[in-house]
Amino acid sequence: MTTSKDTAPVSAANKATRSPLRFSVLDNLLAFFFRPTSAHTLVPIRIATGFMIAYVHCVWLLGLEDFLGPNALVDTELWLRLHGGDSELGIPGDSKWTYLAWTDSISLIRVHEMLGIVFGLLAGLGLLTRLSMLAAWFLTLMTVHRMTGFLFGLDQIVIMLSFYLCIAKSNEVGSVDRLLCDRFPRLARSRGMRLLTGLRESTNERPQLSWQNGLSTRLMQIHLCIIYFFGGLGKLRGEMWWDGSALWFAAASYEYQSNDLTWMGRYPVIVAMLTHITLFWEVLYPAIVWPRWTRPAAVSLAIAVHLGIAMFMGMITFGFMMIIANLSFVSPELTRRTYQAGRRLIKPRP
Amino acid sequence: MMSSEKTIDPEEGGSSGTLARPWQFLLLGLIGFHLIAVFAEPFHFFSRSPVQSGADADLLRNVTRPYAQFMFLDHGYFFFAPNPGPGHLLRVMTDDAPLQFPLPQERFNVNPYDGMLFPDRNRHKPRLLYHRYLMFAEFFNSRFAPPDLDPELAKDSLIKKSWTNDRAIYTSLVRAVSENVKQETKKPFARVDRLEREIPDRISTLQQKVRISDPRWIQILPEAPVPTPEAPMPAADGNLTPATTPSTESSDLKPEELVVPK
């Protein structure tokens, strides 16, 4: 592993003296999860996740009376039947607990959704991040549990990313919290501010490293590998993914279609090739995303696939968030250099 | 806070938050449990067969299930898998008088916009809102349970118990959807139709110019089992026989003409 400004040397994660050989696996494991890392890669993930949470709650507000409340398409009676089990039939309930199942009050539900918007925006901006990200995750989780039947991949990704961001110190850079701490050191030193932001007053041009950022990134990466691995295995079971027609049948699904892709049917070789590339990329993702020399290909293909889903299959939000999740494999050093290059472009040195 | 923040690299000027080793061990255990929960749900989903599910998958899932469910980790990640399938819609018809279920010959002559449609491209905007209703239509269809259980299957108490529960959920779904639309349209009677849109093959779309939005691809799914027409076979060259796709000239198609193998 290399040492840079953005990741601490491996030994720093474990200050104990060099362990005997039998402990080396454990040491490597601890270093893998707890290596202090800068927040540069987590910044775009935090911004996108926070604003997406706000948008998701906005959309729930738009259809509120169909989704929640006394006249919902899945009303509380039905929700309880779906999740509460049936003692007479000996069917156990599940653990999808939400306080939104206790009330049909549209006003209360509206307040809940509006809080979701507010905390999502705050988390995206990086203001009182420790509190706002936790609140945004929890409020979204509560709504998601109540919204049985209306959910899809977007909700899975948003909940996943926001939960891991609760662990991170993603506001170390590129946040309003950091701006406030730098401008108002006295405020930053206050106990309340430190509790709400998780930041200390000190800052300089060098990136702040923390184990929370390393752990958060690792969990995102592993979770993403599990998603792709099982997503790929599911496709391996389908003959359309083998006979090369799956992409056609996905593109010709009118309910999903947002832009017409059926012209691709004129080029069956390309359709089959893209189908097979998608299949092999998805199954192999956990294997090819870790080695440095294959990682650019794995992430580039992920971006291409999800861009296609976003542009042609009507899932702009899902496609976008999957691309954002893939950023977790981009090194903080590269992200920081990109920021610096961008800054130089906007503000050239005299 | 568990971290003890220390400067580890003064030359570079960065400060680093490292975690004391005992805390690392404790957290490693929690991380292990969390990752097992992330893995266990799709693993269990995949290990199922019509006969049983893998005993190891059962064990892992039983241990982590409450946590996985509360944390919203209980997914199979079956995105467009195993195959991209037909699309489903819900159409709710309302009237001042009770509505009859469609006759078999009416099932293939559908105007989805006759009633209130879920999802409706014109009504449900932005796209995320439309997608929520699309997911609901898919969910509704996936929860369908026929009104009667085959007498042979009913002899198995487990199957009967499962069917009783599924049927109760489905009738509750129909009731909730009907009430929602009746409230909105101020009509006393409603009927919920499950619509299915077959995905057309390349030939009918590109050569015969039948648009994928054509309502002739839509049929009303029956509420009770009906004898299924014999599915047409693919031609020797692997392409679908033209008889399986709707003619562009006729709008009065028979059910078997619309059945396209998936």
Interface residues (C-beta under 8 A of the other chain):
Chain A: K5 A8 P9 A12 A13 N14 K15 A16 L29 L30 F33 F34 P36 S38 Y55 V56 V59 L62 G63 D66 F67 N71 A72 L73 V74 D75 E77 L78 R81 L82 D86 L89 G90 I91 D94 S95 K96 W97 L141 V144 H145 T148 G149 F150 L151 F152 G153 L154 D155 Q156 I159 F163 K169 G198 R200 S202 N204 E205 R206 P207 Q208 L209 S210 W211 Q212 L215 L219 I222 H223 I226 I227 F230 G231 L233 G234 K235 R237 G238 E239 M240 W241 A246 W248 F249 A250 A252 S253 Y254 E255 Y256 Q257 S258 T262 G265 R266 P268 G314 M315 I316 T317
Chain B: M1 S3 E5 I8 D9 E12 G13 G14 S15 S16 G17 T18 L19 R21 Q24 F25 L27 L28 I31 H34 L35 V38 F39 P42 F43 F45 F46 R65 P66 Y67 Q69 F70 M71 F72 H75 G76 Y77 F78 F79 F80 A81 P82 N83 P84 P86 G87 H88 L89 F118 P119 H124 P126 R127 L128 L129 Y130 H131 R132 Y133 L134 M135 F136 F139 F140 K161 T164 N165 A168 I169 S172 L173 R175 A176 V177 E179 N180 Q183 R197 I199 P200 R202 T205 L206 I212 S213 W217 K262
